[in-house]
Amino acid sequence: MDENIERYCPDIETGLSDEQVEKRIDENLVNYDTSVPTKSIKRILFDNFFTLFNFLNLFLALAIFSVGSYKNMLFLVIVIINTAISTIQEIHSKKVVDKLSVLASSKSRVVRNGKKIEIPIDNIVLDDIIEFHTGNQVATDSIVQSGEVLVNESYITGEPNSITKKQGDTILSGSFIVSGKCLAKVEHIGEDNYTSKISSGAKYIKKVKSEIMSSLQKIIKFATFVIIPVGIALFCSQFYLQHVTFQESVVQTVAALIGMIPEGLVLLTSTVLAVSVIRLSESKVLVQDLYCIETLARVDTLCLDKTGTLTEGNLEVVDIIPFEASNKKEISNILANLGNFSEDENSTIQAIRNHFSKIVEEFIPDNKISFSSETKWSGIHFKNNGSYIIGAPDFVLKNNTNYDKELFQKYSQDYRVLVLAHSNYDFEQKNLPQDVEPLAIILLLDKIRKNASKTLKYFYKQNVDIKIISGDNPITVSKIAKRVGVKNFDKYFDMSTLENDNMIDELVLEYSIFGRVSPTQKKLLVNALQKNGRTVAMTGDGVNDVLALKEADCSIAMANGSDATKNISQLVLLNSDFASMPKVVAEGRRTINNIQRSASLFLVKTIYSSLLALMVLFMQDEYPFVPIQLSLISVVTIGIPSFMLALEPNRERIQGNFLKNIISRALPTGLLVVICIFVLTLLNKYGIIPEQKLSSLCVVSTGICGLGLLLTLVKSRKSEESKLPFSPYRLTLFIIMTGLFILGITYFAPFFNIVL
């Protein structure tokens, strides 16, 4: 940052004035997100058109052009059309994602002209006074001016432990507020932020776990490694050994090489994934990582946080039950003071504020301890009144010898139970004060989402295991789990009683409900499931879910959740409705199953083209195809069918390895094509088949083999509606492709160099 820039030192109650903000904007000292959610249109065009395969195809087309065999350049037109379709879909997908990203984007609360207003994070200017509270992700490096917060910097340092930040301390961009509230002055903006210096943006970037991506990369590497030496060897064999004319040598070599290039497979994959993003956007789902659609389709274990997922996340106070030394009027006044002076923004304190809004006698606070997911309590010390604590009974009264655990457990069967406790002493740093005594039991109720039961039934039907992970009392969670239809709801475990973290690997398979779970334990539970070979999806909306979301194979956040959860998650449910999940899983399965099925069509051509090239070299024969003939075969057995099948509904569960699945389907047909052509070549050598008809018969036999594979694929899954071997859609597709092939080898035979 330029040292000559004039710095402001605004009063924290007033903030910057409109004039100062305007000046900052004129000076371009405005924060902006250095991480771009999607590629630019320029980058999309570059990535789609300037590829290795496109350059190879262009080179081969120029080779054909140079020898004057213009109609054999038809394959280049098909490549351009495929590339254009893929590019248009990706640009459309980008626009959809960018539009949804604005809806899901984080807002910041700043002080300007003496008022607190919410603005987009990229409207923050240098020296703004910004307010941070629990759940916020820090967008800019800032210096604390007042208040105190607990900050997690795991995005930056990798350390999960939270750090206390007081007046004068710097809060780094990319970290998130675990608890507390503070006012801070913006120290850096844009690329001057700490996170921008060490990465391309504040969002945590997780390594993509995609079988499709890794499989495609392997296929591309193989094709790239093989194609050049084979091409050179084949041309030399045709021209120097077989004494074929230069023109025919070029044409036949090009035919062999374009058959080996599976460029359509890469384009098909990106196109289908882009279509999935657009479809999911219609269900108010923001896809922040394209390949997470595949991961979610493979998920076999779903970890759910109770609050905000199974329940609406809006708590309401049902009743308070004072102990003998207290009365409801006195308790109501204490809770009203706690709600009024607390700096927490969680659903519990909001419920208390809503229910106990009237203060009869106002207390004077002089020490505040914000709620933490680790401690599970918050408290305020009032001058002349002592300390009041509100939180989970097991944590607040853990040192109280008169703690009647059975009494609280009785109420826990139907309600979320908190305890209001008192001590005459102040808090010892961040710890509970001495001699904590209970004053009252607070009963709260969390509304269950309408479609929660239906959604869980869907996942069980799809053989997806459900694990409920919550910070609440396991008995309470178990009761809610029973109401929404969670299997094994009576198998619950209290994680606060865990003696050794090494036990988690066994517990995670034995139990379905986990209560009193700390943020670190949530992460360990996800890790344990992964160690046991599970593919794990995790949903969450609170800052206590962030560590687990970061570890999950697929992370899903609610739009009404904290900034940190939205930024780290691969999927954001913009309507914050868990009922959208079946649509996401169904879309993932449709996409991956169909890509897998269509990919085998592409791989057949690569397999038989590669083997034929080797066979021709070994037998020192002419290559049996010219490019225009392969264009006909590719269009009717690969191009059109693969795209049409890839957009069809498909809800089958993903099984097996992607690469093994497509090779196992493609290899028999690829070998059959080679065997057929080998037999035809032998028959030609022995004079049974005339030389001028050999190429035509090779085209016919290859087309029949390709259509045979297509027939196998279209009847591989029975129609869900009719239970017939073919759906009307698939049967129509097969008949049209067969008709086009017959038309090509008969009516258009001269164009495709086919002898009738």
Secondary structure, DSSP 8 states (H G I E B T S, - for coil): --TTS------TTT-B-HHHHHHHHHTT-B---SS-SS--HHHHHHHHHS-HHHHHHHHHHHHHHHTT-GGGGHHHHHHHHHHHHHHHHHHHHHHHHHHHHHHH--EEEEEETTEEEEEEGGG-BTT-EEEEETT-B--S-EEEEEEEEEEE-HHHH----EEEE-TT-EE-TT-EEEEEEEEEEE---GGGSHHHHHSS-SS-------HHHHHHHHHHHHHHHHHHHHHHHHHHIIIIIS---HHHHHHHHHHHHHHH--HHHHHHHHHHHHHHHHHHHHTTEEESSTTHHHHHHT--EEEE-IIIIIEEEEEEEEEEEE-TT--HHHHHHHHHHHHHH----SHHHHHHHHH----SS--EEEEEE---TTT-EEEEEEETTEEEEEE-HHHHTTT-TT--HHHHHHHHTTSEEEEEEEESS--BTTB--SS-EEEEEEEEEEEE-TTHHHHHHHHHHTT-EEEEE-SS-HHHHHHHHHHHT-TTTT-EEEGGG---GGGHHHHHHH-SEEES--HHHHHHHHHHHHHTT--EEEEE-SGGGHHHHHHSSEEEEETTS-HHHHHH-SEEETT--GGGHHHHHHHHHHHHHHHHHHHHHHHHHHHHHHHHHHHHHHHT---S--HHHHHHHHIIIIIHHHHHHHTS-------S-HHHHHHHHHHHHHHHHHHHHHHHHHHHHTTSS-HHHHHHHHHHHHHHHHHHHHHHHHTSS--TTT-SSS-HHHHHHHHHHHHHHHHHHHTTTTTTT---
